[in-house]
Amino acid sequence: MAKKSEAAEKSICSNKQARRNYFIDETYEAGIALVGTEVKSLREGRANLKDSFASVNNGEVILHELHISPYTFGNRWNHDPLRPRKLLLHKQEIRRLYGKARERGLALVPLRMYFKKGKVKVELGVGRGKKLYDKREDLRAREDKRDMERGFRDKGRD
């Protein structure tokens, strides 16, 4: 039998708006403290990172507004879908994030959630907000790249 790769990652969800609205400078991989029905719901892929953000409070990194839908068969043991969840990081990483979060214009934004070796991980990015003209510039660059690729493709057909 084929052996599974040791670092196999199964994606749960990603925050597509994050890279559109922020310049991501650094990324961190963090564990997350969950209850049993939340993990079962995540295995079904029922999570949404769209409006979520992280903050550093009392030496802990807390993830806010992460929506994990209640587990279908969870009945009375189900969880609150929007409860704040603690992120698990090393103390020196928390100190570094605390310094970054206090800087003007920087935000802690979750980029994606995934399973790694059976554990739920969150990729947390330190981002600087984009202005409207930055977003337009990114859109223009993406369209130019697409047009260039289309030109190369059409050139081969002649």
N, C-alpha and C positions, 0 to 999 in steps of 0.2 A: 504494500500500500504506500501511496505517496504521503510524505510527511508534510504537515502544514508548516508554512514559514513562521518563524518565531515572532516576527514583528507584523503579523497580519492585522490589518486595520479594516474594520467594517464601518463605513460612514453612517451616521444616524441622521444628521441634518447639518446645514451650513447657513451662514448669515450672508446672503448675497448682497445685501444693502451695505454691509460694513466696508467692503473694499471700494464701493462706489462713493460713500460719504466720508471716508477717512483715508489719509495716507498712513499706512501701517509701518511703523519704524521697527518694532521688535515683536517677537511672538514668544509665548511661554506655553508649555504643556502642563496642565494642572489636572489633578484628580478632582472628583466631586463627591460630596457626602450625600447619599441618597437613601431612601427607604425602599423596601422590597418591591412594592407595587410600581414605583417609579422605574426601576430597572426593567421590570416586565413590560411596561408600557414603552420604554425606549427600544426594547428588542423588537417591538412591532413598528418602530419608526415614527412614533407619535410625539414629536417635540417641535417647538418653534423658537428660534433664536432671534426673530426679527427685531423686537423692541428691547432686547435685553442689554444690560450693562453691568459692570462690576464696580465695586467700591471697596476701599480698605477701611475697616472699622476695628479699633481695639486690637490691632495686630492680626486680624483675620481678613481674608478676601472673601467678600460676599457677592454672589451672583443674583441680581434682581431681575424680575420680569421674564424669566425663562419659563415658558409654558410647556409643561409636560401633561398631556391629557390623562385623565383618570383611567386606570386599567379596567378593561371591560368586565373581568370576572373578580374584581377586587372587593366588592360590596362594602361592608362597614370599615374595612381596613384601608380604604383608598386614601389618597393624599390630597392636599390642597394644590391645585394645578399651578398657582403663581407664587408659592411660598419662597422666601429667600433661601438660597442654598449655599453652603460653605464650600469654597474651593480649597484644595489641599496642595500647598506649595511649601518649599523650604523657607525657613525664617529669613535668610538673606535675600531670597527672591521677593518675599513680601515687603521687606524694607526698601528694596529697589523700586518695586511697584508703587509703594506709598510715596516715595519721592517724585516719581513720574506723575502720579495722579494729582499731586498738589501743584504741579506746574500748570501755568495758564495755557489753556487750549488743548491739553492732552486728555484723552479718555481711555478707559479700559473697556475694550469691546470684545465679546466672545465671537470668534470667527467660525468655528465648527465644533461639532461633537462627534465622537467616534468611539468604537470599542477597540481596545488594544490589549491583547492577551486576556480577554474576558472582563476587563475593567473599563468603566466609562471615563473618558478623558475629554477635556475641553481645551481647545486651542484659544488662548487669550492674547489679544493684540493690543499694543500701546499705539493709539492712533491720534493723529492731528486732523481736525476737521477740515474738509475741503470747502472752498468757496464755490459759488456758482460757475465762475469762469474756469476754475480747475476742472469741474465736471464736464463742461463743454469742450475743453481742450482734450480730455481723455476720450470723449465720444468722437471728436474729429480725428484723433490719431487712430482709433480703432476702425473708423470708416475708411481712412486712407490706406491702412494696412489691408483691409478687405478688398478694396478696389485694386490695389497692386497685385494681390494674389489672383484676383479674377482676371486681370490683364495677362498675367503669366499663363494661366490656364487656357484662356482664349487664344493666345499666341501659338500654342502647341497644336491647335486644331486646324490652323490655316495651311 
